[in-house]
């Protein structure tokens, strides 16, 4: 796999671990809270100021309410958890596309050709063609990263002859997932007119809701899209697929660290 895909898979793994960890902590915390409360009660009963015990016990009990009960009561926490999963998964996917584009441009700088002009001072500030190309690559990738998935996919296909998605159905699904991420990031997940125009069945002013099945299905879809796109790009442009599954396993098992 390429370095771009390798970085994506690492971040994807960490997201999955986080999701699993939160679930386990929530459902294991109830008996833990009860054990802590019981131990503190015993200590308090040995304290000299017996008159303060009822008040302190009440304070402890309130502070150690069962996490699952609290989550049900504060449903906003559930929304935040779902939104975090979607937003982080999409950000990782978009970063992969940017990294892949940068990799392609570095080995095929001729693909950067366009009608866009470059100031002479920018050219003269570089001591070699290599560093100039590096800056142009970063500029182009940054510009493209702000485009929508549909526009980005069309640009890459027209200019580079590379298909990010196998068919239009996959493209539309990815665009819908990214639209949800943008709404979460820019409007707290509340449906506005811009989102409603793209998704007419959504209700203006309502909050996006995600089932667990939908979230994991979407994340898996993006994962498989990365696998396929990385393979197509490697074959088309002769990219260096220097990263291996064994290296990925070393990161996952903690035998090697990575930034």
GUPAMAR-106451 format. One line per 3 residues: number of its first residue (from 1); their letters; for each residue x, y, z of N, C-alpha, C. Coordinates in steps of 0.001 Angstrom, whole numbers, plus 500000, padded with zeros to 6 digits. Atoms other than C-alpha are relative to their C-alpha. Last residue first. Example, Ala and Ser with C-alpha at 12.3 -4.5 7.8 and 13.67 -1.06 7.14 Angstrom:
<pts>
2> SA> 499180 498810 499940 513670 498940 507140 499230 501090 500730 | 500890 498810 500000 512300 495500 507800 500900 501200 500000
</pts>
This chain:
<pts>
259> XXX> 500581 498689 499687 503066 510074 514789 498585 500071 499437 | 500123 499165 501191 503891 506346 514708 499366 501317 500416 | 500800 498786 499814 505061 503868 517327 499981 500790 498694
256> XXX> 499354 498852 500621 506171 500283 516754 499097 501214 500177 | 498568 500293 500077 505456 497053 518636 500777 501141 499359 | 499202 499174 499096 502094 498413 519715 501482 499720 499969
253> XXX> 499666 500785 498812 499977 495624 518234 500914 500746 500967 | 501238 500370 499304 498339 498003 515775 500311 499262 501301 | 500590 498788 499406 501622 499616 514736 498812 499625 500874
250> XXX> 499085 499571 498941 503324 496256 514232 499477 501249 500708 | 500229 500856 498833 500292 494995 512311 500896 500406 501164 | 501254 499538 499406 500578 497922 509906 499683 499212 501265
247> XXX> 499694 498727 499341 504215 497071 509279 498760 500548 500696 | 499235 500323 498793 503207 493455 508583 500377 501267 500765 | 500934 500373 498943 500526 494656 506188 500727 499693 501305
244> XXX> 500530 501365 500009 503174 496348 504075 499025 499765 501149 | 500510 500403 498699 504173 499890 503152 499320 498636 499913 | 498923 500519 499157 506350 500370 500093 499518 499511 501356
241> XXX> 500809 500629 498944 503605 500744 497512 500957 499317 500967 | 499253 500918 499154 505663 503142 495418 499104 499486 501130 | 499620 499476 498684 503342 504650 492868 500745 498948 500804
238> XXX> 498783 500672 499551 503421 503326 489311 500480 500530 501336 | 498876 499061 499958 500933 505911 488121 501304 499364 500463 | 500023 499032 501093 498090 503673 486960 501256 500857 499958
235> XXX> 499843 500652 501295 498761 500616 489135 500113 501008 498858 | 498688 500660 500022 499324 502554 492332 500274 499380 498637 | 498992 498951 500156 496348 504825 491660 501404 499401 499902
232> XXX> 500100 499465 501363 494028 501859 491097 501075 501053 499742 | 499527 501003 500942 495250 500120 494267 499971 500522 498562 | 498543 500099 499829 494888 503231 496402 500584 498993 499010
229> XXX> 499398 498820 500617 491400 503856 495036 501521 499941 500080 | 500129 500089 501456 490293 500296 495837 500685 501170 499300 | 499269 501181 500483 491584 500243 499417 500008 499964 498471
226> XXX> 498571 499688 499898 490369 503799 500096 500834 498843 499442 | 499725 499037 501066 486888 502919 498846 501472 500368 499978 | 499863 500772 501239 486895 499842 501094 500290 500910 498807
223> XXX> 498807 500849 499877 487540 502014 504162 500255 499236 498695 | 498863 499113 500252 484950 504577 503075 501310 499230 500050 | 500046 499610 501415 482343 501794 502847 501177 500900 499639
220> XXX> 499474 501136 500753 483395 500413 506231 500029 500309 498505 | 498559 500029 499766 482890 503826 507785 500661 498853 499243 | 499379 498894 500732 479469 504110 506168 501516 500002 500172
217> XXX> 500106 500303 501426 478373 500650 507353 500680 501087 499174 | 498967 500987 500320 479698 501356 510845 499972 499607 498532 | 498669 499446 499770 477679 504555 511084 501087 499012 499594
214> XXX> 499678 499064 501076 474561 503097 509504 501410 500545 500140 | 499786 500773 501233 474472 500087 511834 500416 500915 498853 | 498686 500640 499891 474927 502277 514910 500335 499251 498712
211> XXX> 500048 501280 499300 471973 504367 513802 501404 499420 500042 | 499289 501109 500625 472594 507982 512910 499813 498737 500830 | 499879 501136 499091 470387 510980 513597 500633 498837 499256
208> XXX> 499649 501264 500648 470695 514345 511885 500157 498919 501048 | 498627 500433 499785 468951 517020 513891 500245 498672 499283 | 499862 501239 499235 465813 518677 512564 501470 499640 500163
205> XXX> 499971 499748 498560 465624 522333 511545 500130 498765 500860 | 499307 498782 499612 464546 521614 507961 499903 500219 501512 | 500903 498982 499477 463390 518028 507578 500803 501190 500511
202> XXX> 499670 499564 498642 465450 515737 505337 499090 501152 500413 | 500820 500740 499029 463750 514134 502322 500291 500413 501443 | 501374 499490 499856 465103 516847 500000 499153 499282 501044
199> XXX> 500688 501164 499444 468787 515886 500528 498559 500402 500330 | 499310 501193 500487 470914 518240 498424 499288 498724 500431 | 500008 499936 501463 468547 521185 498852 500646 498749 499397
196> XXX> 501305 500466 500465 467989 520138 502475 499901 500018 498483 | 500029 501459 499905 471696 520468 503211 498693 499462 499441 | 498978 500517 500909 471795 524040 501941 499996 498483 499996
193> XXX> 500533 500003 501367 468508 524850 503641 500991 499430 498998 | 500263 498661 500520 469725 523803 507081 499536 499906 498545 | 500268 499875 501433 469514 520459 508891 499679 501445 499631
190> XXX> 501383 499576 500210 471029 520688 512384 499778 500255 498517 | 500827 501135 500397 474219 518642 512817 498533 500328 499790 | 500342 500828 498836 475958 521374 514815 499065 498843 499653
187> XXX> 501320 499575 499508 475880 523706 511771 499486 499105 501131 | 500331 498597 500231 479433 523802 510373 498640 500444 500531 | 498906 499080 499699 481055 520611 511645 499552 501459 499942
184> XXX> 499586 500173 498605 477967 518410 511811 501017 501064 500388 | 501095 499465 499199 476578 519762 508521 500334 499904 501490 | 499957 498542 500100 479936 519191 506852 498907 500652 500841
181> XXX> 498852 499505 499226 480062 515611 508131 500042 501519 499986 | 500373 500146 498588 476573 514906 506812 501113 500527 500897 | 500994 498953 499718 477542 516290 503397 499586 499965 501472
178> XXX> 499242 498765 499810 480636 514046 503464 499059 501173 500295 | 499304 500135 498713 478439 510988 503991 500783 501275 500312 | 500994 499876 498940 476136 512073 501158 500627 499927 501379
175> XXX> 500368 498584 499924 479080 512645 498816 498992 500233 501119 | 498899 499290 499342 480387 509155 499588 499665 501478 500175 | 500005 500403 498594 477015 507640 498739 501087 500732 500769
172> XXX> 501108 499335 499320 476759 509663 495555 499933 499625 501475 | 499701 498571 499899 480213 508557 494412 498914 500721 500782 | 499017 499848 498926 479472 504904 495186 500332 501474 500218
169> XXX> 500696 500312 498753 476324 505052 493071 500936 500171 501185 | 500692 498796 499525 478190 506816 490270 499275 499770 501319 | 501194 499641 500760 480579 503874 489831 499334 501218 500638
166> XXX> 500235 500988 501057 483952 502458 490909 498807 500359 499123 | 501119 500897 499690 484935 505541 492871 499725 499093 498799 | 499988 500255 498565 488200 507487 492927 498960 498967 500387
163> XXX> 501329 500065 499413 488543 507155 489177 500112 499670 501485 | 500115 500945 498886 491910 508300 487866 498593 500060 500577 | 500492 501265 500534 492336 509890 484444 499861 498929 501056
160> XXX> 499035 501073 499750 494520 512586 485979 499568 498658 499421 | 498611 499562 500114 492874 515791 484794 501007 498875 500125 | 499740 499244 501230 489339 514629 484023 501477 500305 499811
157> XXX> 500248 500859 501160 489100 511875 486662 500342 500715 498698 | 498977 501045 500017 490758 513928 489380 499827 499099 498778 | 498700 499404 500328 488620 516956 488589 501070 498924 499854
154> XXX> 500023 499649 501432 485401 514920 488508 501341 500579 499569 | 499952 501236 500775 486165 513317 491882 500056 500285 498505 | 498658 500551 499857 486947 516682 493435 500163 498740 499166
151> XXX> 499095 499167 500795 483762 518235 492098 501415 499445 500021 | 500387 500149 501403 481627 515375 493421 500952 500774 499095 | 499545 501299 500490 483513 515261 496725 499667 499816 498521
148> XXX> 500867 501103 499627 483061 518971 497329 500492 498704 499379 | 501087 500285 500911 486018 521295 496929 499142 498850 500525 | 501185 499236 499610 488104 522594 499819 498819 499777 499060
145> XXX> 500560 500574 498780 490756 519872 499451 498734 500729 500449 | 500935 501077 500312 491336 520902 495847 499302 499470 501236 | 501129 499456 500754 492893 524225 496783 498939 498933 499760
142> XXX> 500799 499192 499070 495081 522651 499461 498775 500583 499303 | 500715 500928 499116 496254 519971 497009 499114 500769 500971 | 501064 500635 500763 497139 522599 494423 499160 499073 500877
139> XXX> 501029 499014 500344 499101 524732 496857 498817 499336 499304 | 500720 499664 498772 500977 521781 498347 498881 500991 499721 | 500805 501171 499621 501924 520523 494879 499157 500328 501219
136> XXX> 501140 500001 500913 503069 523986 493837 499064 498831 500304 | 500917 498940 499586 505285 524166 496933 498754 500020 499118 | 500567 500366 498699 506859 520785 496190 498991 501050 500471
133> XXX> 501072 500959 500273 507336 521705 492519 499308 499606 501301 | 501082 499253 500632 509329 524735 493594 498803 499100 499737 | 500703 499291 498933 511396 522631 496000 498851 500842 499444
130> XXX> 500654 500956 499098 512294 520197 493210 499210 500703 501093 | 501302 500322 500571 513018 522915 490650 499223 499068 500928 | 500028 501136 500927 515826 524157 492844 498581 499770 499499
127> XXX> 498651 500247 500520 516896 527225 494830 500042 498846 499015 | 499571 501398 499908 513375 528462 495372 501346 499801 499322 | 499764 500315 498584 512470 532076 496148 500481 498574 500198
124> XXX> 498633 499621 499611 512935 532942 492470 500321 499681 501455 | 499036 500837 500718 509803 531013 491466 501423 500277 500482 | 500163 501351 499471 507644 532647 494141 501022 499072 499369
121> XXX> 499339 500042 498696 509017 536086 493248 499885 498629 500649 | 498570 500189 500188 508073 535488 489634 500726 499887 501327 | 499207 498789 499869 504427 535078 490565 501490 499687 499895
118> XXX> 499196 500051 498781 502767 531933 489240 500858 501244 500052 | 498692 499347 500061 499948 532017 486698 500697 499923 501356 | 499714 499191 498821 497101 529490 486554 501410 500569 499927
115> XXX> 499909 498605 500448 496380 528304 483025 500327 500934 501162 | 501309 499355 500108 497146 524747 484106 500224 501427 499518 | 500145 498978 501036 499983 522252 484288 498571 500532 499944
112> XXX> 500331 498728 499365 500105 520383 487617 499726 501100 498976 | 501447 499977 499781 499927 517020 485843 499552 501297 500650 | 500621 499457 501207 503448 517701 484579 498485 500083 500129
109> XXX> 500200 498548 499875 504620 517197 488160 499357 500625 498771 | 500489 499537 501298 504027 513440 487820 499738 501505 500053 | 499342 500827 501010 506090 511867 490633 499548 500354 498587
106> XXX> 498547 499986 499794 505313 514625 493125 500721 499175 498944 | 499410 498793 500565 501847 515164 491717 501520 500024 500140 | 500071 500063 501465 500831 511567 492381 500694 501204 499375
103> XXX> 499072 501050 500437 502006 511632 496007 500053 499926 498476 | 498649 499468 499824 500262 514957 496651 501042 499000 499516 | 499770 499015 501055 497062 513549 495188 501419 500564 500078
100> XXX> 499823 500761 501243 497283 510515 497476 500284 500944 498838 | 498671 500625 499970 497835 512712 500522 500286 499236 498711 | 498993 498942 500123 494830 514874 499655 501409 499418 499958
97> XXX> 500072 499513 501377 492639 511810 499061 501056 501082 499764 | 499407 501007 500876 493807 510265 502347 500013 500484 498557 | 498549 499844 499880 493029 513505 504168 500727 498983 499136
94> XXX> 499623 498846 500821 489482 513339 502829 501506 500255 500061 | 500188 500346 501411 489047 509810 504241 500458 501144 499091 | 498926 500932 500332 490487 510739 507652 499951 499625 498519
91> XXX> 498757 499216 500052 488185 513739 507826 501182 499123 499616 | 499985 499266 501266 485250 511479 506928 501277 500829 499861 | 499839 500948 501100 485982 509033 509749 500083 500685 498657
88> XXX> 498615 500466 499996 486521 511829 512265 500262 499027 498844 | 499099 498912 500357 483263 513551 511361 501444 499525 499912 | 500168 499635 501401 481202 510351 511369 501034 501039 499573
85> XXX> 499627 501139 500844 482538 508996 514650 499942 500369 498519 | 498542 500135 499961 482398 512362 516366 500461 498878 499083 | 499449 498961 500868 478809 512895 515257 501517 499921 499943
82> XXX> 500256 500365 501395 477751 509582 516769 500635 500994 499040 | 499199 501194 500280 479428 510390 520089 499828 499574 498544 | 498603 499598 500136 478002 513903 520130 500887 498815 499634
79> XXX> 499840 499313 501282 474486 512630 519472 501462 500355 499758 | 500083 501036 501013 474763 510173 522357 500172 500602 498615 | 498728 500718 499989 475973 512945 524643 500017 498911 498939
76> XXX> 499071 499224 500825 472959 515045 523610 501363 499318 499944 | 499924 500590 501347 470801 512255 525014 500940 500759 499083 | 499367 498942 500795 471574 513394 528543 500211 499482 498575
73> XXX> 500605 498738 499606 469081 511174 530383 500551 501150 499160 | 501399 500002 500445 470041 508024 528508 499351 501336 500298 | 500009 499885 501455 473716 508788 528922 498581 500038 499451
70> XXX> 499691 498616 500348 473263 509454 532636 499959 500197 498485 | 501188 499212 499678 471537 506109 533118 500217 501456 499610 | 500993 500309 501032 474392 504384 531278 498713 500776 500234
67> XXX> 499741 499339 501281 476929 506219 533424 498950 499708 498943 | 499655 500985 501005 475366 505101 536786 500149 500668 498629 | 501196 500544 500641 475397 507997 539196 500426 499074 498873
64> XXX> 499698 501293 500602 478699 508365 541022 498752 499352 499408 | 498837 499909 500883 478612 512059 541842 500331 498713 499290 | 500329 499139 501132 475077 511907 543190 501152 500083 499007
61> XXX> 500954 500697 500858 475915 508914 545356 499642 500823 498772 | 499309 501074 500711 478998 510613 546722 499073 499305 499014 | 499120 499377 500984 477100 513782 547601 500720 498948 499162
58> XXX> 500862 499515 501070 474359 511774 549331 500828 500620 498874 | 500460 501178 500736 476974 509894 551355 499131 500416 498818 | 498891 500448 500838 478589 513187 552344 499610 498794 499160
55> XXX> 499805 499014 501061 475279 514616 553572 501104 499557 499039 | 501115 500039 500957 474409 511464 555531 500189 500944 498812 | 500025 501183 500856 477950 511274 557048 498833 499995 499018
52> XXX> 499814 499591 501387 478226 514841 558353 499845 498834 499031 | 501143 499196 500433 476742 514050 561752 500084 500397 498525 | 501106 500851 500438 479236 511229 562263 498828 500806 499435
49> XXX> 501187 499144 500088 482196 513620 562368 498817 499211 499458 | 500457 499482 498709 484853 511178 563585 498677 500766 499921 | 499574 498613 499765 485196 509191 560340 499437 500513 501329
46> XXX> 498919 500039 499029 484849 505378 560450 500476 501407 500359 | 500570 500460 498740 481434 505544 558791 501058 499893 501095 | 500702 498896 499358 483029 507645 556078 499428 499605 501355
43> XXX> 499022 499064 499461 485522 504928 555204 499328 501125 500769 | 499347 500643 498858 482782 502315 554852 501016 500942 500651 | 500955 500040 498893 480721 504644 552648 500662 499412 501253
40> XXX> 499991 498677 499389 483759 505319 550463 499038 500067 501185 | 498737 499828 499275 484167 501589 549814 500049 501343 500715 | 500038 500865 498813 480491 501165 548903 501259 500191 500849
37> XXX> 500947 499418 499049 480558 504151 546518 499980 499201 501304 | 499369 498807 499441 483680 502837 544805 499111 500619 501067 | 498910 500458 499130 482111 499399 544345 500685 501181 500676
34> XXX> 500594 500538 498783 478878 500909 543001 501072 499541 500984 | 500500 498877 499208 480796 503026 540519 499411 499525 501318 | 498835 499334 499422 482711 499987 539299 499567 501151 500892
31> XXX> 499560 500747 498808 479477 498037 538854 501206 500636 500669 | 501062 500115 499007 478154 500826 536578 500431 499202 501226 | 499863 498981 498963 481445 501621 534820 498952 499865 501090
28> XXX> 499279 500562 498860 481622 498386 532842 500043 500955 501179 | 500752 501113 499446 478894 499371 530394 500719 499297 501156 | 501348 499621 499589 480273 502818 529713 499300 498859 500711
25> XXX> 499913 499205 498779 483922 501796 529695 498616 500349 500522 | 499635 500868 498885 483271 499017 527168 500034 500764 501324 | 501105 500925 499735 481383 501282 524774 500306 499127 501218
22> XXX> 501087 499226 499394 483987 504049 525034 498838 499090 500374 | 499609 499664 498634 486801 501552 524401 498887 500758 500721 | 500121 501194 499169 485107 500060 521340 500298 500323 501470
19> XXX> 501421 500335 499929 484623 503475 519744 499777 498809 500923 | 500660 499011 499147 488204 504476 520580 498521 499668 500190 | 499614 500311 498618 489611 501261 519137 499306 500953 500962
16> XXX> 500741 501198 499613 487662 501812 515912 500300 499614 501457 | 501405 499616 499841 488987 505375 515650 499178 498804 500460 | 500122 499278 498737 492550 504175 516284 498557 500436 500252
13> XXX> 499865 500953 498894 492224 501600 513506 499806 500694 501340 | 501251 500777 499972 490935 504186 511046 500025 499015 501171 | 500992 499141 499369 493867 506460 511918 498650 499290 500113
10> XXX> 499617 499811 498602 496332 503672 511179 498945 500824 500730 | 500341 501224 499274 494496 502694 507993 500352 500112 501480 | 501455 500095 499839 494615 506271 506670 499635 498799 500871
7> XXX> 500388 499021 498991 498335 506605 507316 498497 499956 500260 | 499461 500476 498718 499013 503408 505392 499579 500922 501136 | 500925 501011 499501 496749 504539 502550 500430 499495 501372
4> XXX> 501289 499346 499760 498779 507719 502043 498986 499019 500583 | 499907 499335 498700 502088 505869 502468 498673 500667 500357 | 499250 498750 499987 501067 503632 499581 500061 500569 501417
1> X> 500853 498810 500000 500000 500000 500000 500888 501239 500000
</pts>
